[in-house]
Amino acid sequence: MSPRRLRLLTTGRADWNILSPLARALHADPDVDLGLVVTGGHLDAAQGLTVAAIEATGLPIAARVPWGDGTPAVRAARVLDGVAQALADDPADMLTLLGDRFETLAAAQAATLVGVPLVHLSGGDVTEGAMDDGFRHALTKLSHLHLAFHQTAARRLRQLGEGADRIHVVGNPALDGLVEAARMSDADLERHLGAPPGPRNLLVTFHPVTLHADHGRAQLEALLGALDRLDDGWTLWITAPNADPGGADFDARLRGWAAARPGVHFREALGEAYVPLVARCAAVIGNSSSGLAETPTLGVPTVDVGDRQRGRLAGPGVVHAGADPDAILDALARARSIDPQGIANPYGDGRSVARILAILKSAPPRDVLLRKPFVDLEAGHG
């Protein structure tokens, strides 16, 4: 039997951190012909050209689809056209993709147009403060197999009319090997970062809140107001915001703010240093999903600021804060009082990749996957 031709879409550092353990396992399996479809922020200099980190792994890149300059709508159009062409030239049995990005939705449309079944990770989650919420649910309806990260997400997928036989609760593959990755030596971490961590570290990530008229700029200013009131004993590590509407403005604001302050470091992308740096932080702070879905496995608390992640499942290590400097500082104090031993992660047990691999290898053939019924719960199904 010929190896199953699986293509894996990655659009930037956020999804690659989650998908890379799965990609390595797929590449190592003799029953799988893996090819990566690389697009979005990976090929964008403003996002750190993180394709270099993929190239360093030696994993096979089947297609590179630059999105160029322009508005998200223009970029989405380029991704749709480029991915459609790539899949037409290099037919696949399935395209696996993750999450809720606008460029991911464009790639899913491309796969639909050329008849490639979709496998979707992280469907059924909720993020009420961002347009990503709608993109994620649209991806669910386009997809043919669903790899949910938790039972609540699986229930929502059934509410969306997806059949129970196509929904699998697998957990978050980013958690596989996360603790081991955190054991990078201090010397290696300093080499990756270009500076040594301090005695008290915070990782700061703040993305646009796309359903707000100001894209969440007021929330960002509240966060910076809180960080300005920290004492000099803190070392802050700021990662670049994503490429959503408002992202370029946020990027410029954060770069300027960091440059004017000692002990504050701005990095476009942290790559291999991300996990070991998080493990050395007193907390992560901002509005990234990573703080809710991955950081708890390292026993590190999260301060979730504003409403970008409203509705997303959160464990006991996450402290939510309104967009007010006093509220943020209070939340940070409460987060630092949490016992690391009590920080459980509701997104998985670190054994997701083996589950996903088995599902992908045993999935029905292409023609069967493409004929997806709508399951009406009122009829007593699902």
N, C-alpha and C positions, 0 to 999 in steps of 0.2 A: 504493500500500500504506500502511495506517495505521501510525503509529509504534508500536514495541513498547512496551507499558506495563510499565515496570520500577519496582519499589518497592525501596528500600534501607533496611534497618533499622539504626538506630544507637542504642546504649543508654548511652553515656557517653563521657568524654574519651578513653579508651583506644582504643576502636574507631574513633572519629571521626578521630583522628590518622592512622589507617591508611586509612580509607575516603574521606576528603575529596578527595584527588586524583582518585579514581575518580568521585566524585559530580560534580565540576566537569566532567569529560570527558563523562559521560553527559548532563548538562544541556545541554552545548554541541552535542550531536549531534542533527541534525534527524530522524534515524530512531528516536529514543528519546523516550518520554514518561516523564520521571523524576519520582518523588515520594518524599520521605523519610518514613519512619515513625520518629518520635522518641519514645523512652520511657526508662525507667530513671533513671540518675543525671543525665541531661540536664535533667530536670524537678524535680530534688531540690535544695532550698536548701542542704542539708548537703554536697552534692557540687559546689556552686558555680553552679548553674543554668546549665550550659554550653550550653543551648539558645540563649542569647544569641549565642554565637559562630557558630552555624549561621545564625541569623536575619541576622547581619551580612553573610553571604556572598550573600544574596539567592536562595539555592537554594530550590526549592519544597518546603514541608513539607506532605505529603498528610494526615498524621494525627499527633496528639499523644496519647500514652497515659500519663498519670501513674500511678505505682505507689503513691503515697501513703505512709503510715507503716505500720509493722508488721514482722513477721518476713519473711525471704526467701520462705517458703512463701506467705504472704498476698500479698506483692508479686508473686510469680510468677503467682498466680491472677488478679490484676488485669491483668497484662500479657497473659496468655492470652485473657481475655475481651475486653479492649480491642482487641487486634490482630485477633482474629477478627472483631469487629464492623467494624473499619476496612476490612479486606479484603473483607468481605461487601458493605459499602456502596460500595467503590471497587475493583472487580475488577482484578486484575493478571495479566499473563502470567507473571511470576516475582517472587519476593522474594529479594533478595540479602542475606546476613547473614554475620557474621564471628565466628569464635572459639569461645568456650567458657563464656560466662556463663550463670547459671541463668535470667535473664530472656530471654536469647537462645533458650534451649531452649523456654521457654514460648511465645515468638513463633513458633517453628518448629512447635510443636504446633498453634497457632492456624491457621497457614497450611495445615497438613496437613488439618485438619478442614474447611476451606472449599475445598480442592482447588487451592491455589496451589503450583506447583513451587518448590523451594528451590534456590538457588545458594549454596554454602558455601565461604567463604575460610578458609584456615588449618587445614583438617582434616588429620588424620594426624600432628599434632605430639603431643608427650608432655610432661606436667608432673606428675610422680609425687607431688608434695607437696600437691596441691589436688584438691578434688572437681571442679574444672573439667575435669580429665582425662576423667572419665566423661561430663560434659555434652558435651564436644567429640566423643567417639566416638558418643554418641547422636545428635548433630546430623548426623554422617556418615550414619547409617542412615536418617534422615528426609529427607536431601537428594538431589537429582536430578542436579546438576552439581557438580563439585568443582574448586576453584581452589587447588591446593596451592602452598606457598611454596618447596618444594625436593623433590628426587628421593626422599629418604628418606621424607618424608611421603607421597608418591605411592605408594611401595611398601607402606606401612602401610594405605593406603586399599584397595589391592587385597587385602591380607590380610583386610580387613573385608568382603570380598565385593562390592566395587564394581567395575563393569566398566571396563576400560581406556579405552574410548571416551568415558566420562563424566568422566575424570580429566585435568586439564590442569595442568602445572607452569608457573606464571606469575610467581613471585617475589612479594615484598611490595610492594604499591602505595604504602605509606608512604615508600618510598625514592625515588619519582619526585619530583624537585624538592626533595629534602631539603637538598642542598648549597646550592642557591639560597636556600632559606628561612633558612638559617643566617647569611646575609649581612646581616641586619638591623643597622642602625647602632647604635652604642653609646648614642646619645641616645634612639632609639626603644625600645631594649631596656630602658633605665632607666625610661622612661615606663611601659612595660607592667608592669615588675616593682614599681615604686614605690620602688626603691632601686637603687643602682649595684652591679654585680658587683664582687667584690674581686679582688686580684691572684692568689689561689688559691681556686678554687671547687669545691665538691662538690654534686652533685644527689643527694638522698636520697629514695628511694621504697620504702616497705615495706608490703606488703599482708598480710592474714591468711593463714595457712597452714592451710587449712580441714580437713585430715585429721588435725590434731593436736588433742588434747583441750583444750589451752589456746589454740588457734587461732594458735599460733606466738608467743605473748607472750614466752616465754623467749628466742626468737631475736631478737625486737625489743629486748629488754633487753640482749642481748649486743652488738647493733649500737650502741645508745646508749652502752653502756660503752666501746666503742672510740672513738666520736666524741668522748666526753668527754675522751679522752686526746690529742686533736689540739692542736697549739699554736694560739695566738691569731691566727696569720696566715691561717687558713682562714675562708672565708665559706661557710656551709651554706645550701642552699635545699631545704626539705622540702616535698614535695607530699602532699596528703591521701591516706590509704588508700582503697581501694574499699569498696563497701557489702556485702561478704561478712560472714558471721557473725564477730563480733569486730571489725568495722570501726569501730564507734562508740567502743569502748574504746580502740583504737589511735589514733583521731583525737584523743581527749581527752588521751591520754598524750603524743603528739607535739606538740600545741599547747602543753601545759604545759611540756614540756621546752624547746621553742624559746623560749617567752616569758621564761624565766629566764636566757637566755644571749645576750650580745651577739654580733653577727655571725651569728646564726641566724635565718632567715626561713621562716615557714610560709605556704604558699599553698594554698588549696583546689584551684585549677586554674591552670595557666600559660598555656593557650591558645596564641596566636601566639608567645609568648615562650619556649615549651618548647624548640624546636629551636635557636634562636640561643643560649639559655642553655647547653644541653648542649654546643654547639660551643665555649663559653668555659670549660668545666669541665676540671679535671685528670682527673676520672673521674666516673662515676655509680656509686652504691652502693645496694644494697638487694636486692629480689627481684622487680622488675618485668620482664616479658618484653621491654619496650622496650630494655632494656640489652643484650639478646642479639640482637634482631631488627632494630633501627634504629640505635642509637648507633654501631656499628662503621663505618657509612658516613661518619660525621663524623670518623673517626680518633680517637675518644675511647674509652679503655678502660672496662671494666665490672668491678666487684667484685660477684659474685653471692653473696649471703649465704643460708645455710641450704639447705633442700631443696624450696622451692616450685617451682623450675624444673628440678628433677632430671629428666634424660632429654631435655630440649629441646636441639636442635642448637645448638652454640655454636662461634664462630670463635676465632681466635688472640688476639683482643683481650679475651676474657672470662677472668677469674680467679675460680675458685670458692673460697669460704671457708666453713668450718664455723662454727656459731653459738658462737663464742668470741672475746672481744675481742682476744686476742693473734693468733689466726688471721686475724681481719678486718684488723687493722693490717698484718700481714705481707702479706696479699693486696693491700692498697692500695699498699704499697711496690713490690711486684712489678708491679702494673698501671701504676704511674707510670714504670716503667723500660722499658715496651714502646715500640718505635719506632712512631709513628703511621703511617708509611708501610707497615708490615707488618700493619696491622689490616684484614684482608679481611672482607667480609660474605657469609656463605654463603646469605643470604636473598634475594639478587637483585642486579640490575645497574642498577636505576633506570629500567627501561623496561617495567614491568609493566602500566601502565594501557592502553596500546595493545593488548596481548595480550588483556587481559580484555574490553575493549570489543568486539574482533572476535569473541570467543567468545560473548558475550551476544547480539550482533546476529545471529549465525548459528546459534544454538541451535535445536533442533527445537521444533515447536509444543507447546503445553501438554499436549495429550492424549498425545503421544508421550513427553514427559518423565516424566509421572506413572506410566507403566508401566515400572517399573525392576526388572530381574531381579537375583537374587542369583547372583554368579559364584563357583562352587566351584573353588578353586585345585587341589584334588586331582583334579578332572576334566580338568585340563590347560588350563584357560582363564585369562584375565586376565594 
